Every structure is written in structure tokens, then in C-alpha cells.
Amino acid sequence: MLEPSTDKIRDWGNSVMQLVADYFGELRDRRVYRHMSSQEIRDRLDVALPIKGMHFDELLRVFRETVIPFSRQNAHPRMFGYVQSPGAPLAALGDLLASTLNANLTVWRSAPAPVELERLTINWIRQILGFNAEAGGLFVSGGSMANLAAIAAARQAKDSSSGCLRMYASSETHFSIAKAAALLGIGRQNVRHVAVDEHFRIRVDDLVSQITADLEAGCFPFCVVANAGTVNTGAIDPLAEIREVANRFQLWMHVDGSYGALAVLAKSARELFAGIEQADSIALDPHKWLYLPVDVGCVIYRVPEIARAAFAHEAEYTRIIGEKADEAFAFWDYGPELSRRFRALNVWMLLKGVGLESLSEAIESNLACARYFESMVRASDDFEMIAPVELSIFCFRHVPMQLQSESLQAIDAFNERLLIALQRDGSSYLSNATLGGRFALRGCVLNYRTTLRDMEILLDDLRRVARSLPTSA
Ligand SMILES: Cc1ncc(COP(=O)(O)O)c(C=O)c1O
């Protein structure tokens, strides 16, 4: 039914709201994940081309009985895999409202109040990071797109079109940076991987020597990417020192804070981010540490006019006629997209509805959970940490007594099997990383529901599942 009556919309809405409330209410009783196959799911779906429409209650039944149980429950407090935000009930409702209005945030005149909300929330994020008052930016689909937009601006700012461009990032940098370089025609091979120290932070001496060598070889260094929370271990590069190097060699400094930057809100972590406000651009993800559902990433430019030079495109069909500066504002001048959904609504609802005080406490509690896990591992004789905990990521391995005299390869292989068995067990969910060539179990606390008790349950789950595994394949 394309146009249901008002009463019908209300009925449907009530059923949906019941489902949403039940879902959040029953979350802790669910398994994070269940083992499933693609075929099993397809067998449950009616694959015939739908000629006649299905009743709304039936659509909802498919969602309840097939889509929910055959999904990974990202909102579960022991979903520790990847860098996965839980989403928040407030934002689930925000999505409904955003789609109801269906605003298209291209230019101010297309969506006046939504554009004002985006400018307002971007300005709040700017203040949270401590950027200058002129800094600005926009919401994009995620960290990858924010990195792409920032590198495009960097190239615009620095490209003298003479010789081969070179950019620099630590070997721990997320692959979206190399992907951006490839897509922008800079070339993957022109992203130089800089060595890291024992904390997985970029080695500034190696950065300087690579830049110097490239200059001597006639290349054109134009950009350095610093991490504010690497994807593997949460390492934060020395931002102030990198700024100095960028100044010395006239490089654009981009910070990839997709995972970590919003932890600047936590008092115990704030110092680690000193200098972040000096970056030329930063990528960060409200759909990570603002707990929002995908998809909302954010790019902030210190001097937005430079981004404008990279993205502005005058076409007759988009020309804005007869408006003052504020009302002539166009997001398409600052990023790659034209049509854009109302991502700012969820950011606004969360920041305004929850407030920075509670958000800071929630992030602080995530950090405390990771530190608590680290302390339990260090106090145990059957687990070991592989990297220090910087923010909320913890990398470790299980070495039960009977494996302690085995080869490193055997221990790695056992932990790989343990990871798969843990995921299939469903009580807790981890992902993995490779650090120094070794396999690591990796977790990331990014859910305001996660408690210290959940961290204890994770260790219990690992021991329980490990006991059911043979020590060799
Ligand atoms: C450090 C870092 N950068 C970039 C990304 C890419 O972000 P997105 O998945 O939002 O594109 C991630 C994702 O986990 C990340 O951790």
C-alpha cells in the first residue's frame, strides 16, 4: 500500500514500536551471533518476484522471525568485534523521523532547518575537538568517505603538479587511506608506510627519514596521516610532533580519528589527543563512539575554503540564484556527495538528548572496561596481552597450560580456532588482528551497555569454549 490512511500508519507504527521496545528489552537474553549459512537464510525468504503486495503484519513477521535472529546483534553488550557501535534507541526513532521528512541536504534552500541542524552539530563537534572557529565540515557515510574527502582536499591544497606525489602514514593505518589514494589517482604505492614503535605509534624519526629520502629522489611529499586510535590496537600517534614535521616540510596533516577521536570527551584520555586541533583535517565517526547507528561519519577541515576548491563544481542545474551567503550554502561544495540524507538529526538528538556529561561518562566507562580486562589478563596465567590498552581496544591471546610449551604457530592456530568457536558459541563476540606477524584475539568496547561484569563473562566464555577444543587441529 503506497498511501495508507492516517489510522493505518498509526496501527503499523504501534506494531513497529512494540517490536522496537521488545528488541531493546530482550537484548541481553539474545546470543550475539548464531552460526548460519547463506542457504539457510535464503530458504526462509520468499524469493519470487513480488507481483502483489504483502500485508504489513507479514512484512513485520519476516523481520521478526528471519531478519532479527539471522543477524549479528550489534547492540549486545558483549559484541566486541571490529569497531561496532550499538546504535541507540533514540537514534532508531531519529531514523524514522528523518525518513518521514525525507529531507535532502544538498543546499540550504532544499532543507533549511535540517541544514541548520547539520551546521550546528558540526560546530559542536568542532568545539569538542578544540578546532578553530572557522573550521567546518559535513557528515558523510563513514570514516572511509571522510578520509577520502580529506585527502582530496590535501591534494588540492598542496599539489604543484610537479613529480610524483607522496603521502605518509604508519603501517597500522586503516586501509581506507590507501584506498583513497588509489581512487584519487595518487596511487597506493605512493602511500609510504612508516614504522611504528612498541606501542604501535608512528616513529617520527622514520617519518622524517622517508620524507627526506623522497625529497632527495625528486618526489613531492604533500600529506601525512596521523592516527587518533588505530583500528588494530587503538594507538594514538604523537600528534603535536607530527604537526611540527608537517610544518617543517609543508605537508597537510590529516588525522584519522574515525575510531578514537571522540574519546577526547573522556577525561582520562584527553591528554593523549593533545595537538589534534592543529590538524588540517580530521575524520571521525559518530557511528562509532557516539553510539549512533550507521551511517554517519564526519570530516572537519581547518580551512573549509580549501575543501571548496577541491569539490565545488558550477553547473547550471545547481546554480543558486538570489540568495545571501548563509542561504546560498551548499554542502556539495565541501564533499563528494550531492543528495544526502538527514544524518544530522540523529547526531543532534543524541548530543542534545543525552548531553556531553553522560556521553563522557559512557566513554569513560568503555575505557575502564578495556583496562579492567587488561588487568585480569595480566593477573592470569593462561592469557597474555599482545599490545598495551590505549583506549578501548584489547589484543590478547589464550595460552592454556597444555599449550605453553608448544610452538608459536601452534598457539596462533589454537587461538584462531578459539575465535571461530567463540563466535559460534554466541555468548561473546571478538574479532582478530595480526600484530608483529602473530595472530591476536581482538576486542573493542564501544557500547554504553557493557559493564565490568561483561568483561569477566568474556574471559569465562573463552575458557569454557577453549576447554571444548582440541589443542591441535
Ligand atoms: C581507524 C579507522 N579508520 C577508518 C575506518 C573506516 O570507517 P568506516 O567503516 O566508517 O568507513 C575505521 C573503521 O573501523 C577505523 O577504525
The ligand as a Tripos MOL2 file, in Angstrom:
@<TRIPOS>MOLECULE
LIG
   16    16     1     0     0
SMALL
NO_CHARGES

@<TRIPOS>ATOM
      1 C1         40.8210    3.9640   12.2540 C.3       1 LIG1
      2 C2         39.7230    3.7390   11.2680 C.ar      1 LIG1
      3 N1         39.6890    4.4790   10.1350 N.ar      1 LIG1
      4 C3         38.7250    4.3270    9.2100 C.ar      1 LIG1
      5 C4         37.7290    3.3800    9.3790 C.ar      1 LIG1
      6 C5         36.6650    3.2440    8.3300 C.3       1 LIG1
      7 O1         35.4630    3.7000    8.8470 O.3       1 LIG1
      8 P1         34.0500    3.3770    8.1370 P.3       1 LIG1
      9 O2         33.8240    1.9160    8.3650 O.co2     1 LIG1
     10 O3         33.0900    4.2270    8.8730 O.co2     1 LIG1
     11 O4         34.1740    3.7000    6.6990 O.co2     1 LIG1
     12 C6         37.7380    2.5700   10.5270 C.ar      1 LIG1
     13 C7         36.7270    1.5260   10.7160 C.2       1 LIG1
     14 O5         36.7350    0.7740   11.6470 O.2       1 LIG1
     15 C8         38.7520    2.7710   11.5020 C.ar      1 LIG1
     16 O6         38.7850    2.0440   12.6370 O.3       1 LIG1
@<TRIPOS>BOND
     1     1     2 1
     2     2     3 ar
     3     2    15 ar
     4     3     4 ar
     5     4     5 ar
     6     5     6 1
     7     5    12 ar
     8     6     7 1
     9     7     8 1
    10     8     9 2
    11     8    10 1
    12     8    11 1
    13    12    13 1
    14    12    15 ar
    15    13    14 2
    16    15    16 1
@<TRIPOS>SUBSTRUCTURE
     1 LIG1         1 GROUP 0 **** ****
